[in-house]
Amino acid sequence: MNAFDHETGVIALVNVSVHGDPTAPASRAVGAALVHEPGVGWAGNAEVVPGGSVETGVLALATAGVAVAVEPSGTRVAARARLPRDGVDLTLEGVPVGPELSVESTMPFGSGYLGWAVYPRLRVDGTLDLPGRTVTLDAAGGYADHNWGRWWWGDDAGWDWACWHAPDGLLVVFSRMTNRAHTSSGQVLLTVEVGGRVVRFVDDQVLVETTGRRWPSRRLPGALAALHTDRAAERLPSRVVVHANNGFDGLDLEFDVRDVAQLVMAEPAQPGLAFLHELVGEFRCVGLIAGTCVDSVGLGVVERAG
């Protein structure tokens, strides 16, 4: 679950995932809660626990300090994180306010497959207790999705994903499957929701350009990141530009990266690692979507895995 507070520029990222067969002794679960505040930086952390210790519900996962849940009806998404040593105590509740995005798919990924489902645009309320201040979210922007599948971390596979949200209600979601080095790509999908209308651009209707260079300012979990200092200077862009056109609709978007966090994901069943990079920042886009002129600014996050 992601929350975008346009009033303060604060961006919150909360996720819980299980890696491996939960009944296997080697399985692991990761609960991550990261909050980025302009001019301050990152607060939060990722905790890794045995997979068997995770509390599970019909649509809920919880580690000791991080929990995410979805009501079976899909009418509410909630996230809770309490990481006092890492400066984060948050409670978020999101209610769908946008149309169905109908982005649910299963695709080949590495040695297996990856499934992905996207929830409608969310209105998020809640509180973020950060070092030195409390941020109250009142009708902030929100995004939630769900991934599942069967693959090995360390496969020759990766992805580029992004979510951009504007206070006028614009939501842009991007996804692209890649190889581990991000030198080749599979299916590309850009979904735009504005004014209750949804438009999609696919494959060669979407052009992505990156420029500049950013390094992760936060790497976690700390012990695992310390073992892989060779990835501390990962080459990541400082600007992402997206051009989309299908002959009827068009969008041009520029995203400036404010900061980057790196999460190291270890494969529990065999030797292998993957690196997830969360790039947060601000964007502006212009275009024509379903007959509506778009000229929006907002907040976003780009995720690069591989």
N, C-alpha and C positions, 0 to 999 in steps of 0.2 A: 504494500500500500504506500502510495506517495501523496504528500500533502504540500500544497503551494500557497503560502500566505503572501498575497500580493502587497499588502500594506507594509510589511516589514522586510520582505524579500527572503524570509526564512523558508527553507526547503527541508522536509522530513522524509526519510526513506525507512520503511519498516518491512522486514521479511523474515519468515521462518521456513526452513526447508529440511527435508530428511534425505540423507544420502545412503543408498544401499538398502538391503532388506531390513526393515526395523526389527525383525526377530533375530538377526545375525549379530553376534557379539561385536563385530568390527564396524557395524553401522554407526553413523554419526548424524547429529542434527545441528544445524546452525541457526541461531537467532541473531539477527542484525538490526540495530536501530541507530541510524546516523542522522544528525541534524546539522545543516550548514547555515550559519548566520553571516550575512555580509559584514566584512570588516573584522570578523572574529575568527571564523574558521569552523572546523568540525568539532562536534561533541558526540559522544556515544561510542559504541564498540560492537564487536561480534563475539558471541559466546558459542563455544563448541562443546557439546555434551553427547554422551552415548545415545544412540538412536532409541534404545529401549526405555530411556528415561523421559521421553517426550510425551506430554499429555495430548491426546488426540480426541477429536469429536467428529461429528458428521462432516463439518466443513471448518475445522479449527485445528491449529497446531500451537503448542506452547512449550518453550523451554523454561528455565528457571526465571529468566528476566524479560523475555520477549514473547508476545502472543499475538496471533492474528486469527480472526474468526469472521465467517460469513453466514448470515442467516440463510437457512435452506431455501427460503422464498426469494433470496437475492435482494431483499429490500434494505439490507443494512450490512456494512462492512466495518469491523472494529479492530483497532490495534492498541496494544498496551505494552509499554516498556518501562522497566524500572532498573536502571543501571547506575546506582548512586556513585560508584567509584569513577564512573566515566562521564558524569555530569548530565545525565539525561533521565528525566522522569516524564513520560508522556502518556496521554490518553486521547485517542482519536476515534471519531465515529463518522462514517461516511454514508450518505443517502444518495442513491441514484437520482439524477435530475436530467440526464440526457437520454436520447433515444437509444435503442439497442444497437450496439456496434456490430453484433453478429460476427465477430472475429474469433472463430474457433477452428483450429486446424491441427492436424497431426502430420508431421513431415519427417523424412529421413534426417538423422543427425548423428554424425560420427559412425560408430558401429551399431547404432540402434535407431531410436526415433525420439522426437520431441513433440509434446502437445502443448497448445497455448490457447487460453481463453481470456477474453477481455471483457470486463464489466463496463456498463455505461458510465459516462462522466459523473463524478461524485461532487456533492457539496459536503465539506468536512467541517465539523465543529470539534473543539477540544482544547486542551492545554498542553503546553510544552514548558516544563520547568528546566531551565538551562542555567549554567553557572552565572550568577549575578542578576538574572531576570526571569520573568515568566511571560511567555507569549500566549495570548488567548486567541484561538482561532474561531472566527465567527463567519460562517459561510465562505470558508477558504476553498480553493480548488482541490480536486482530488482525482486519483487514478488508482485502479486495482486490477490485477490480472492473476492468472494461475497457470503454472507450468507443471507438467508431469512428463514422464517418459522413462526410457531405459538407454543409458549410454555410460561411457567411462569418462570421468574427468581426465584429461590428458589425451583424448582422441584428437585426430586431426579435424577439429570442428570448432566453430565459434559462432558468435552472432553480434550484430549491431542492432540496438533497440533504442528508441527514444520516445519520450512523451513531452509535449509542449502544451502548456495551459495558459490561457489569457483570461483576465477578469471579465471580459465581455462575453465569456462562455465558449470561446473557440477552444477546441481540443484537436491536437494533431498527434497521431501515433504512427511510428515508423518501425519496421522490422525487416531484417535481412539476414539470412543464414550465410555463413562464410566458412572458409577453412580456418585452421588455427592461426595462420599468419595474416589473415584478412587480405589475401592477394587474389582470391576468387570468391564468387558469391553465387547463391542459389536464388530462390524466390525473393522478390522485393515487394513490399506492400506498404503504402502510405495511406492512412485513413484520416479524413478530415471531417469534423463535426462542427457545424455552425448553424445557428438559428433553427435547430431541430432537424436539419438535413445532413445526410451522411454521403460523402463522395470518396471513392477509392481510386488510387492510382497504383498500377502494377508494373513491375519489371522495367522495361526500357522507357516507360512514361515518367520514371523518377531518375534524376541525376543528383548524386551527392558529391560534394567537393569539400576537402579539408585543407586547412592551412595552419601555419604556426606550430608551436610546440608547448605542451604543458607536461609537468611531472606530478605524480601523486604526492600530496602533502601529508596524507595519512595512509598508513598501510596496516592491515589487520587480517586475522588475529596476530597480535604482536610477536609471539614466539615463532609461529610459522613464517611470518614475513621476514623475521630476522635470519632465517635459514636460507632465504632466497634474495640476498642483496643484489644479485645480478639483474633483478627485475625492478629495482627501485627507481631507475631512470627510464622507465617505459616511455616510449615515444608516443605521445597522444596529442591530438590537435588542440589549438586554442580557439579555433573557429570552425564551425560546421555550416555549410551552405547547402540548401536543398532546393532544387527546381523540379516542379511537377507539372505535367500538362498532358491531358488526354484528348485534346482537340476541342473540348467543350469547356472544361474547367482548368484553372491554372493556379499555382501557388509558388511564391518565392519566399524562402525563409532563411534568415541568418541568425545563428546561435553563437553567442560569445561565452566561452567557458570561463567560469569564475574560479573553480577549484576542482580537484580530483581526489577521490579516495580509491584505494586498491584493496580488494578482498582476495585472499589466497584460498582456493578451494582444493582440498586434498581428496583423492579417490580412496575410499576406505577398503575396497575389495582387492586392489592391486596397486602397484606403484603408478602414480600419475598425479598431475596437478593441472589446474586451470587458474587463470587470473581474471577476475571481474573488475572492471574499472567503472566507477560512477562519476560522470562529469556533470556538474551542476552549473547553472548560469541563467542568462537572460536572452530573450529572442525578440525579433520583430519579423512579421510576415505581411505580405500584400498579395492580393490575388482576386480571383472571381470564382466563387464556389456556389454551385446550384443557383446561379443568378444573383447571388449576394456579393457585394464588394467587400473585401476583407482588408483591413489595415489595423493590425493588432500587435500589441507588445505584451510580454508576459514572462513566465518562468518555465524552466524545463530541466530535464535530466536525460543524458545520453548514457547508455550502458554498452560497454564493449567487453565481450567475453572471448577468451581463447587461450 
